Amino acid sequence: MSVDLTIYKTGNNVDTANRASINIKNNNEKTQKTGFDGVIVSGMEVDTKKLDKNTYTSLIKQADDVKSQIMQSASDAKANLKALFNRLSGADAVKIDEDGFNLNDATPDDCVNIIERIKIELAAHCDTYTGDMSGIDVSKIEKVVGSAGMAQQVAANMQDTGLPLTDDNISDMAESLSGMENGSLSEDTKNYLVKNNMQPTIKNIQIAQAASKGFGDKMQTLSRQELEQLMPQIKEIIGKAKLEVNDNNINNAITFISQDIPVTEQNLVYKNQLDMINLDYDETSLKIAQGMADGSKAEEVSLIKDYDSAVVIADAIDIVKNADYDAVARATDMYGDNVSIKSIEEAMAQYNIGNKSVAQEQGVVQNKPEYEDNYKKLLEIQILLTPQAGMHIYNNGIDILSVSIDTLHENLLAYDQEKAMEQIAIQLADDIDSQVPTDTGAAALSNVLADVNGTDNKTADFISMYQLSLATRRAIRNISYAPDEVIGAVYKENMQSQAVINIAGFSEMGSSLRERFRQAGNSYEAVGTKVRKDLGDSLKNAVEASSESILSQLGMENTKANSDAVRILSYNNIDITKNNIEQIKQIKESLNTLIEQMNPETVLNMIKDNINPLTSDIESVNDYLINKNKDSDNTDKFSRFLYKLDKTGGISEEERRQFIGIYKMINIYTKDAGNAIGALVKQGADITMENLCRAYDSRKQYGMDNSVGDDTDIAMAGQVRYYLNLFDNTASSVTPLTLKEVNSEKSINTRTVENFCESVQDAYDAAAEAEYMDAYMEVVRAVSAADDEVLHQLEQAEQPVTINNIEAMQELVSGSAYGRIFGADRNKAEKIIDSMSDEKSLREAIESLDDEKSESIPQSAEADINSYDFVRQAALKNNIIDLVKNLNRQRDYRIPVLSDDKIGVMKLTMISDGSESGRISIRCDNESCGEVSIELKVTDDTFDVFGVCTGENNDFAGLLQNAAEKIKEEFNFEKTNVYANSNDKVTDITYEKSESQPSSKLYRIAKSFISDLM
């Protein structure tokens, strides 16, 4: 039985050089798509009898044109990703860690949101991190600006904006400044910019300077009579532009007329802005750095644009946070229906300098409907105006400070609802194992609901979920800003009525107590107060001397927590006993956990799990949060801890083991730590770090897994919960630096757990941590500069572009993934190959790769397995397995390939075209043929093979022919055609997603063909 064979050699053809495709375009329907996720989708509906060399070559060319677009998109994406990580400084990375985000799993969108939020927080605190510049090479800048001093000033400007001093950023800054001439712009240059509507970027200024030479010579001269006729109109337009009617603006208008430039309000204002530009290295570099930090390319930074969005949003958040009922009432009387954040600020300023509030002037609180309505909106704005929401509103052209609070509230609420609907849709998609929607807001939710039977009327239920979520967030905010004395008030009420202590009750009483303190003019410590060392705060300084003697009499340590409890009990006239102090501490630490962790996503998850956050007792809510966090993957954070540990000098090997153990206990194995605390409480032992570590190590060593269960004493459960909350609120501060400082001041072993946690929080210094993370970010940037093909395949497979996924996909693309997973064990690889006979077996085989996962966080404290390199390599192996499994669920299989000396990787995809028909795509490396890309087309009676390789075509054609002959014999095809081609490069084929399941016949053909091919 014969097989028709056609061989083409196009690798050296000028017209087809570097063309890399075997994609056959469907002539009857549009099946190819372009863009970053655009890939060639093969239709292959061609008449093989008419397929000659010219046709085949033209098809390759058509496919290659699209491939060029794809790879250009991938290249652009890489540039954008690289630019994004160039915006992330070590200080930003520290903030990301503090907030519980995993930098290695953050998508570009996540990073943008995080960067924007950090900028706003820093603007709110007037806080910038300036690192050590002694090792920074600014010679490129010095060559441009002419002096080392000015180069250092330019570098300082970059750091002041939060822009990391990376080589790329320094080069971009130097290149921009190199095209600049010091001094003001010429009139011709400015008028050229106005006429051509060009933003004054350094690049555009250069263009304008070159093109505008002699521009003024082309002016038309106006007669005195013409000027007199035009003058009233000129002055009117200047006035409408809100500019001063002076000689300068009049002359600008006359010049515009003479040079055929439209005299508009916009152009006159723009010319005034250009008049203010002074091309000075210091001032200009600061503006360029601001633009770069905001996400613009250096050459595209406008020298007149205000890159102050962070400042505007920070101001708005601060005003809203401090506004009260009186301010809203006064602003309402002053501005009626046009009350804005700015007008509220003005009202606050008036009575803060001695003017009485509306209520004070009238002698009674006037609860007018308009006051109540505006105040209610303000309270919701306090919750809704997050940094991310503020940036969204600002970028949509809304003046946050000046727009009415009605409009601001409406826009913020719409944005918040949209994000909530997206989150609900994602959660629902996860629950029903559906595809996560790519739409936004209600559309995303509708998309998922459409796949669920009996859910036509569910939307109303999800709206109710959102409303409960918003009410919960409002209550949490009320608690956060309430005087912490409210803890005693609620505790006292509970003792008297045995009522459930819940968030709703705390919120109501907290708001009332806050208003009492405000009216009395008393300062207070809020429940959610955070210690900021960079602003001069200190836990040690905060301990009240008055509580020391009381605590001493009770035999209790003079910690901040104990001191606060004494103060709270005293304010509420509750007996100061050891038990009451412990109860107050437990409630306060639980509230701190709620405030930190009750974000919108968590609240929605809780509601979805049938827990009402408002009315459930706070212990149940708190336990939910503790259990939610215990299963999270902390590998990346642990690896960063080890990275910093390796970089921290003056730590002995014994201290290293101790610090690693403490980190794991507080950040990872918190359940075991809780059980160890329970054991100490049962024994009546002191809760010291030495006793806790000993109990913890014993339980880990001997596998003791009994936990605090239903038979546990309530008081003991409360104590365990207190320490778990304490760990949770201390975890982000446990770093090699803080442990070293705390241990050098006083041995960690001799400290109580409470004292240790307070000392660690007090020692934590974000600026010092940032210096370590500056170096770590260089590692991250190196990963983000991956090959275009890696990013292309991630986007093509619709996988998140994260650092972890980039590293994992690099291993798949390079063919080393299965070697890393299986080592030299070829038997395990063969099991996957043997399972290719049907979809179910193949999917199960790939899912079973979980059995190969490494323990990326070693239980032992031995140094050799607790090194940064060991943990990162183990984590990489696990990330590869997770990525292979995710691809597997999309029928995008990565199959092991056995050669003489290694285990490689093959990319296999297929699609059904009918009951037994379909197409199969194969991409792999072959020892004799180089890179190989093959498509198999199967119909009821024909089997066609299309192949491209980078090696010798004759060898390749022979392989394809032999494999095709065996397939023809085995599956009784009437006709088989083989088309072989060689080229300098090849690409893989992917298909439109389809719900149709490929037949087992396609899987058997793929298995048989691959077996013969390899």
N, C-alpha and C positions, 0 to 999 in steps of 0.2 A: 504494500500500500504506500502510495507516494504522498509527499507533502510539498505543496507549492512554496518556493522560497524566493524571496526578493531581497537583495543586499544592496545597500546604499552606503557610500562613503562621502560624508559632507564635512568632515572635520577640517579639511584644508581648503575648502571652497571659500573664496572671499565673501560671497554673498551670504554664506551661512556660518561663517566663523563665529564661535562663541554662542551659537544658538543651541538651546538645550531643551528639547521637548520631544515627546512622542504623542502630544495631545492632538487628537483628531477632532476638528470642530464639526458639530452637527449642522448640516446645511439646511435642515428643515426647521430648526427652532433655536432660539438663543439660549445657549447653555453655558456660556462663559461669563464670569463676573470679575470685576476688577476692584482695586482699592487695596487697603492694607490686608484685609482678610480675603481679597480676591484671588482666586486660584483658577487654573484652567480646569474646566469640568468637561471631561471627554464625552461626546455623544456617540461618535464612531459609527454614525449611520452613513457609511460610504459604500460605494460599489467597488469592491476589491478588484474586479476585472479591469476597471478603468484606472486603477491607481498606478500611475507611472511615476518616474523620477521627478518630473517637474511638479506634478500635483503634490507629491509627498514633501518636496522641498518647500513649496509654497505654504503647505499646512504647518510645517515646522516654523517658518518665518512668522505666520500669523500668531502662532502660540508664543513665539519668542517675544513678539512685540508686547503681549500682555505680561509675560514674565518680567520684562524690563520694568513695566509699571509696578508689578508686585514688589520687586526687589528695591525699586526706588522708594516705595512706600515703607518697606522694612528699614531701609537706610535712614529715611526721615524719622521713623519711629525711634531708631537707635539714637539719633541725634537729639531727639526730644527727651528720651530717657536719660541720656548722658547730661543734658542741660539741667534736667530736674534734680539729679543727684549732685550736680555742681552747686545747686542752690541750698542743699542740706549741709549745714555746718555740724560740728561736733556738739554744739549747744543744742541744736535742733534735735539731734539724735538722742541726747540725754532727756529732753522733754518728751520725746516719743516713748522712751522707756518708762519714764515716770508715769505717763498716762495709760500704761498698760498695753500699748500697741506693740506689735512685733514688726520691726523694720523689715525683716527678711520676707515677711508675708504681706507687706503693704503693696497695693497696686499703685500705679502712677496717680490715679485719682485720689486714693487715700493720702498719698504723700502731699499732693497739692493742698488738700483740705487741712492737713496737719500743719504744713508750712504757713498757710494763711492764718490759722488759729494762733500759732506761736507768735507770729508777727504782731497780731492784735494784742496778745497778752503782754508781750514785751513793751509795746507802745503804751499800754495801760499803766505799767510800772516804771516807764521811762528807763527801761532796763536793757542794756546791751552787754554782750559778752565780748571782751577784748582779750584774745589769747596772746601768747608769747610769739612775737614776730621775729625773734632773733634768728630762727632757722629758715625764714622765708626768703627765697631768692626773688628780688624785685628788680634785677638788673635789666630785664626787658623794659620795664617802665622807666628806669633811670636813663636808658638810652634815648627815650622819647622826650622826657621832660628836662633832661640836662643836669639834674643834680640828685644826689642820694637823699637829701633831706626832703625834696618834693616827692620823690618816689615813695619814701616812707609815709608821707602824708596821704598820698593817693591810696596806698595799701591800708592805712588807718581808716580812710573813708569807706573802703570796701568792707572792712570789719564792722564799722559802726552801723552799717545797714544789714548786718547779719549774713553777708555774702562770704562764703569760705574762700580763703586764699589758696585755691588750687592752681596748678600750672595752667589749666585751660582758662580759668577766670582771669588770671594775671595776663595771659597772652591776649585774650579778647579785649581787656582794658587797654593794654599797650597799643594794640592795633588800632583801636578807636581813636585814642589820643594822638596817634602818629599822623593822622590826617587832619589835624586841627591847627589852626593858626591863632595864636594868642591875640586877644583884643576884641573889639566889638565888630559886628557884621556891617559891611558896607550897605548903603541905601539900595544900590542896585541888587545886591544879593537878597536883601529882605524883600524887595518888591518882586523879584523873580519867584521867590518862595510863595508869596501871596498869590501872584497871578496863576501859578501852576498848582496851587492848593497842595503844596508839599510840606509835610511835617518837618520841623527843624531838627532832624537827626544829623549826626556827624556826617554820615554818608550823603544825605541830601544837601547839606550845606556845602560840601565839596563840589557836588554837581552844580549847585547854583552859583558858586563862586567862579567856576570855570565857564559856565554858560552865560553869565550875566555881564561879562566884560563888554563894555560899550552899550549895555542895555539902556542906560539913561540917555544916550545920544539919540535914541529914537523917539524922544518925547515930542509931543505936539504942543506948540505954544498957544495958550488961550489968550484972547484979547481981554482988555479990562471990561468991556461991555459983556462978554460971555461970562466972565467971573462974577460980575454983579448979578447977572440973571440966575446963575447957579447957586450963589451963596446961601439964599434962604433954604434951599433943598439940602445943601451940604450940612448946614447947622442943624437942621431937623434930624437928619440921619445920625449925626454925631450924638445928639441928645438921646435919640432912641437907643443908641448903643450904650447909653449910660456912661459916656465919656465926657470929660471937660471940654467945652467949646473954647479951645485956645489955638494959638498959632500953629503949634505942632500938628494937631489933629486936622486943622483946616488944610495945612500944606500937604499932609498925607492924602487927603481926599483929592486935592488938585493934582497931585502927582499921579494918583490912580487914573483920573480922567485923561491926563496927558499920555499915559502909557497903556490906555485901553484896558484898565483893570476895573472890574465892577466895583462901584462905591456902595458897599453893603455894610450893615452893622457888623456882620461876622468878619469881613475883611479888615475893617477899621480896628476892631478889637484885636485881631490876629497881628496886625502891624504893631500895635502897642506892646503886645507880648514879645514880639521879635526885638523891639527897641530895648527891652530889658535884658536881653541875652548878652553876657560878657564871657567870651571864650577864655576862661582862666582855668589852668590845670586843676586847681584845688576845687573850685566850685563845679566845674564841668564833670570831673571824675566822681564827685559825690552824686550828682544827678544821674550819671550813667550807672553807678553802682546801685542806686535806688531802683532804677529800671530793671537792671539785671536781677536783683533780688526779688523783683515783682514778676519775673518770668520772661522778660523781653531779652532779645539778643542785644549785645552792646551797640552794634551799629544801627539798631532800630529804635534806640531810646530817644524819645522826643525831649528836647531840652526845655520845653515849656509845659509839659504835662506834669501835674501834681501826682506823684506816686505816694499819696498820703492816705490811701484807703484804710490802712491799718489804724492810723491815728484817728480818723473820723469815726470808725466803728468802735474803737476803744473808748473814745469820748462818749459816744452814744450809750454804750453799755454802762459806763461809770455814772452818767447822769441818771439813767433809768434806775440803776441799782440804789442810788441815794435819795431818789425822789420820794416824797410822802404825800399824804392826803392834802395837807395844807398847800403844798406847791401846786398840785393839780387844781385845787379850788381857786387859788389866786390866778393861775394861768387861764383858767376858764373864764373868770371875770374880765381878764385883760384882753383875751383874744377870741372869746366866743367859740365858734365852731372850728376855728383854725388853731387849736392847741397843738403844739409840736414839742418835740424833745427840747428844741432850742428855747421855746417860750417857757417851758417848765424850768429850764436852767435859769432863765432870767428871773422868774418868780422866786426861785430858791435864793438867788443872789440878793434880792431885795430884802427879804426878811432875815437873811443871814447877816446883813450889815445893820440891823437894828429895826427895820420896818416890821410891823406886826403882821401876822398872817390874817387871812380873811376871818377865820374862826375866832382868833383872839380879838380882832377889832370889834366883832359883833358880840363878843362875850359868851357865845354858845357855839357849839358845833352845828353848822347848818348842813344837814344831809340833803342838799338839793339833788334832784334827779340827774342834772347835768354833771354835777360833781361826781356822783356815784358811778355814772356811766363811764366817764373819762378815767376815773381811778381804777375801775374794773379792767378797762383796756390796758392801762399802764401795768397792772399786776400781771396780765397775760404777756405783755411785751417783755417784762422782766424774764419770763421763762423762755419765750420764743426767740429773743434776740441773742442767739449764740454767735460766736465768731463766724461759723460757716454760713449761717442764715444771713448775718449782716453782710458778708462778702457777696452772697448771691444777690441780695437786694441792691447793694451798691453797684454791682456790675450790670444790673438791669437798668441803671440810670436813675434810680430813686434817691433823692437827697434825704438821707436818713434823719438828719438833724432838723430839716426845715419842713418836711412833708407833715401833714396833719397826722395825729396819732390814729385817727380812723383809718386813713389810707395805709399807714405803716402796719397797723394791726392786721388789716385785711390781707396785705401781701405776705406778712410773716406767717399768718395762720395758713394761708394757701400753700406756702412752701413747706411748712411743717407737716401738713396733711399729706402732701405729695410724698415726702420722704417716709412718712409712717406707712402709707399704702404700699410703697415699694418694699418696705421691710416685712409687712404682713404677707405680701405676695411671695417673697423669698422663703419665709417660714412655712407657708402653706405648700409651696413647691417642694420643699425638703420633706414635709410630712407625707405627701402623696407620691414622692419619687418622680416628680414632674420636672420638666425643663425650667430652669430659672429664667424668668422673662427678661427681655432686653428693653421693654417699654418702661415708662416712668409713671408714678402716681397711680391714679385709679385705672388707667389703661393696663398697667402691669397686673393689678389685682384682677381685673376682668379677664385678662388673658389666661390666668391660672384657673379662675373659677369656671371658665368655659370648658375645662377638661374634667371637671368634677361633677358627677351626677347628683342631682338634687340640691344644687347650690345656687339656684337662680335668685333666691331671696336672701342670700347670705350677706350681701353688701351692707345691709343695714346693721347686721351684727358686727361687722368690722368697723363701721362708723362708731358704734357703741364702744368697741375696744379702744379706738382712738380717743374718744372723749374721756374714758376712764384713765387712759394713759396720761392725758394732759392734766387731769385733776390730780393725779398722783405726783406728777412732776411739780405742779404748783404747790402741793403740800410739802414735798421735800425741800423746795426752795424756802418756804416759810420756816421750816425747822432749821435750815442751815443758817438763816439770818436772825433767828430768835436768840434771846439771852440764854446762856446755858443753864441759868437758874430754873428754866422751864422743866428741866429733867427732874428736879426735886418736887416741883408742883404736881407733875403727872404721877410721880412715885407716891406722893402723899395721898392724892386722890385715889390711887389704886389700893393703897393700904386701907383706906376708909370704906371704899365701895366694892373692892375686889373686881373692878371693871377691867376689861381687856385693854392692855396698853398697845395702842395701834398708831399708825401714821396720822390718821385723820384727827385723833384726839390731840396728839402732839402739835399738829399744825394749828389747830384752832386755839389752843392755849398759848402756843408760841407767839402767834400774831397778837393776841391780847396783851401778853406780857411785854412784847416789843413796843407796843404803843404806849404802855404805862411808863416804861423807861424813857421813851422819847419825850413824852409830855413833861416828865420830871427833869429832863435834861441830864439824865444819868448815863454814863458810859458803861459798857458791858462787854464781856467776852461772848461772842456768838458761838453756837454749837459747832458750826462748821469752820471755825477759825483755823487757819493753817499757819504753821511756823515757817517763816521765810528768813533763812540765815543771811541771804544777800541783802535783805532790808534791815538787818540788825536785830532780828528776833532771836530769842534764846529761851529754851525751856528752863534752863538753870536759873536765869534771871526772873522767870515768871513765878517761881515757887514763893508763895507768901510766907513771910517769917512768922506771922501770927498763927499759922496752922502747925508750926513745927512742934511746939510744946504739946498740943493736943494729940498729935500723932505719936509723939514719944510716949505719952501716958498710955496710949492704946497698944504700944508695942508694934507700931507700923512705920514703915520707911517713909521718909519725907520726900516722896516723889511728886511730880507735877500732878499726876492723876489723883493721888491721895489728897493733895492740897486743894485741888479743885472740888473734890467731893465734899471736903469739910466746908468750903465756902458755900456750895450749893445747899447743903443741909442747913447751915446756919441761916441763910436767907429765907428758907421756907419753914423755920422753926421746927425742924425735925431733930430728934435725938441723934447726937453724933456718937454712933457706935460702930464697932468694926464691921458688923453685918450691913448696916446702912451704907457705910462707905463703899463696901464691895458691891452692893446693889446699884448705887449711883454710877460707879465706874463701869459696870457691865452695861447699863443702859446707854451711857454716853458713848462707849466704844462701838456698840451696835449701831447707834445713830451715825457715827462717823463712817462706818461701812456702808450704810444705806445712802448717805450723801455722796460718797465717792463712786458707788457702783450702780445706783439707780438711774442709768441713762435711758433714753427713749427705747433703745433696742431691748435692754434688759426688762424694762417695764412691760413692753409688749409681749415678750416671751413669757413672763410671769402670768399675765392675764390669759394668754393662750393655754397655759398649763393649769387653768382654773383656780388661780390664786388671786384674790382681790387684794392688791397691795395696800389699799386705804384702810380696809376694815379688819384684815387678818392681824393677829398679834405680831409685834415686831420680832419676836423670837422665831416664829415660823418663816417670816420674810427673810430674816437674817440667815437662818439655816439653809434656805433655798439658795442664797447667794454664795454661802460657803461651799455647798455641794456643787454648785455650778462651776466654781473655779477650780475645784480639786482635780478635775480631769483634763484641764487645759494643757496643751503641749508647751513646755517651758524650755525646750532644747536650745533654741536660738539665744534666749536670754542667758541660759547657763553658759553657753559657749562664749558670750560676750563677757560674762563674769570671769571666766578663765583667761580670756584675752587680757583683760585689765589686770588680773592677778599676775600674769607673766610679766607685765610692764611695770608693776609696783615693786620698787626695791625695798630692802630692809625687812623682808619677811622670811623667817626660817622655814625649814621643811615641816617642822611640827606645827607651826602656825598655819602654814598652807593647808595641811590636812584639816586642822580645826576650822579654818574659815570656810573651806569647801563644805564640811559637814554642817556648819551653821546655815550656810546659804541654802543647801538642799532642804534642811529641816523647815526653814521659814518660808521658802519660795516654792518648794516642789512637793515634799512629802508631809504636807501640813496635817493630813489625817492621822499619820503615825505620831506626829508631834502632839496632836490633841489627845490621842490615846495615852501617850506618855504622861501628859499633864494630869489626865484622869487618874492614872495609877499613883502619881505623887499625892494628889488630893486624897485618895482613898487611904494612903499610908499616913497621912498627916505630915508629910515631909515638906520642907521649905521649897518654894518654887524658885530655885536658883538656876542659873545657866548650867552649873556643873551637874546638879541633880537631874535637870531636864535632859541634858546631852547624854548622861549615863543611862537614864531610863529609855531614851529614844534609841540609842545604839543597841541596847540589850534587846529591845523589841525587834529591831531590824535584823540583828544577828541570829536570833532564835525563832524568827518567823511568827512572833506573837501578834495576832491580828484581831484580837477581841476589841471591840469598840464601845464607845459610850452609847448604850442602847436604852430600851424602854424601862429596864429595871434599874437604871441609874438614878441616884438621888437628884432631885431637881436642883438643889443648891450646887451640887457638883457639876451638873450639866451647865449651869449658868457660869461657873468659873471656867470650865473648858471653853465655852463659847467666848468668854471675855478674852482669853489668851489667843484664841484663833483669830478673833477680830483684831487684836493687837498685832499679831503677826502680819495679817493682811494689810494693815495700815502702815506697817514698818517695812514691808518687803522691798519696795523700790529703793529704800535708803541703804539696804545691805549691800555694800560694795567693798572691794578690798581696801580702799582708802579709809572708809568709815570704820571698818573692823580694826584696821591697824591703829587708827587714832584712839579708838575707844579702849583697845587692849593695852596700848602704851600708857594711857592715863590711869587705868586700873584694870587688873586682870579680868577678862571676861568671865572666867570661871567663878570669881568671887562675887559677881553681881547677881542681883535678883533679875528675873526675866523682865519685870516691869522697868527696872532701872536700866537694863541693857537696851531695851527698845527705845526708851526716851533718849538715852545717850547717843544711840545710832542716828535717830532722827535729828538730834541737835548737831551732830558732827557732819551730817551730809552737806556737801558743798557742790552745787551744780556746776559752778565755774571750774572747779578742780576736775570734776568728772568729764567736763567737755574737752579738756586737753587730751585725755585718753581717747575720747571718741573721735577727735579730729583725725587721728592716725587710723582708727578703725574705718572711718568713712572712705579712706583711700582704698581699702580692701573692697568695700561695697561698690565704689565707682569703677574699679577694675572689672568686677563682674558685670556691671551694667553696660560696659562697652563690648558686649558679646557680638559674635558674627551676625550679620543680617539674617542668615538662614535660620538661626536659633529663634530670633524674634518672630520671623515669618511663620515658622512652624507652630509656635505658641499661639499666635493670633489665628492662624488657620484652624487650629484645633479648639479655638475659643476657650483657651486656658488663661487664667490671670497672669499678666506679665509682672511677676514678682521676682525678687532676688533668688528665692529658693527654686522657683520653677525655671528660671534662666539657667541656673547651675545644673539642674536635673536634665533639662532639654539638651544642654551642651554635651552631656554624657551620652544621650541617645543619638544625637547627630554624629558625634565622633565615633560611635560604635562600641564604646567601652562600658556601657551601662550594665549589661549582663555579666561581664567579667567582674565588675564591682559587686554585683549582687551574689553571684554563685562562686566567685573565685575560680578555682580550677575544677569544680565539680560539674563535669559534663553530663552526668546522669540526670541532674535536676533540669538542665536545659532541654535534654531529650524528652522529658516528660511533657513539657509544653509543646514541643514539636509534634509529639505523638497525639496530642489532644486536638489537633486541627481538623479532625474529621467532621465536626459539627459545631455550631455556634455555642451551644450550652457547655460542651466539654472544654472548648477553648477559653470561654469566659471564666469558668470555674478554675481552670488551671492558672490563669493570670491572677485571679482574685486570691488564690492560695499563696501568692508571693508574700503576703503578710507574714507567713511563717519564717521568712528569711530576714525580717527586720532586725536590726541591731538594737541593743539596749543603749540608746544614745545618751542617756543620763545614767552612768554606772552607779550601782548601789554601793560598791566599795569606795573607800577613800584613798586607795592607792594612787600615787602620783602618775604612774605611767598610763593609766586609763582615764585619768582626770585631766589630761592635757587638752589644750585648746584644739590641737590638730586631731587628736583621737575623736573628740566629741563632734567636731565639724565633719569628719569623714563618715562617722556613723550616721549623723543626721543627713548627709548627702545621700547615702545609700537608701535611707528611709524615704527621702523626698523623691528619689527616682522611682521607687516602688509605687508611691502614691500617684505620681504622674502617669506611670504606665497603666495603673488601674483606672484612672480617670479617662484616659484615651480609650482603653478597652471597652468602657461603657458606651462609647460612641462608635463602636466598630472600627476604630482606628488602632489596629493591633501593632504592637512592637514585639516581634518574635525573635527568640535567640537563633543565631546561625552558627553552626560548628565548622571550624576550619582546622587545619593541622595543629596550629599552635595557640588558638584563642577562641573565645566565644564572642561573636559579633552581634549586630542588631539588624533586623529586617523590618521595614515598614510595610504593612499589609492592610489594604482596605478593599471593600467590595460593596456592590450595590445590585439589587435585584431589578431586572427589566421584565419580569414575568414569572410564571410558575417555576421554570427551570433555567430561564435565561438570566444573564447578568454580566457584569464586568468586574474584573479583579485587577487591582493595581499593586505592583511590587516595586520596592526601592531598597537596594542594598549595595554592598561592596562585594566584588568577586576577585579572587586572587589573580586570575589571568585576564579578566576583562575590565578591571577597574570599577568605577561607579556604574551602576546598572539601574535603569528604569524600564519597567515592562508593564504593558497592559494586555490582559487576556479578555477577549470577548467571546461569550458563550451564548449560542442559540440552541434550538432543539436539535439541529443537525449539523451546525458548523462550529468550528473552534478556530479563532484567529489570534495571532500573537503579534504584537507590535513592541519592538525593543530598541533601546538606545543605550550605548555604552561609551565609556571614554577610552577604552583600550582597543585591542586589535579586533576588527570587525569580523574577520574570518572565524576566529575562535568563538566569538560570541554567537555568530550565526549558526555554527555547528551545535553549540549548546542548546540554543532555542529549538533547532530542528529536531534534535534527538528527544528533547523533552516533549515537543509537540507530537511526535510520532507515537510516543508511549501513551499520551493522553488520548490520541485518536483511537488507538487499539483498545485501551482500557474502557473508554466510555462510548465506543461505537459511533463516533462522529463520521458523517459522510464525507465532509471536506474540511481540510485544515490549511490555513494560509499563515505564513511566517514572514514578517517584514523586519529586517535587521538594519540598524543604522549606527554609525559611530559619530561622535561629536566631541568637542573639547569639554563641554559641560553637559550635565543632565539635570533634570528636575523631576519631581514626583507628580503623580496625578491624584487629584482628590475629586470627590463627587458631592453633588448636592445631597443634603441630608434627606433621608427617606424613612418612612415608617415601615416600608415593606422589608420583611426579613429575608435575607438571602437564603436560598435553599441549601440543604445539606450537600447537594451535588456540587455547588460552587465551592464549598469548604473542602470537599474531597479532591476536587480538581486542583485547588490552590495547594493543598498538601502534597499531592502527587507531583505537580509541576515543580514546586520548590525543592522537593526531595531529589528529583532528577537534575535540576539546575545546579544544585550545590554539591 
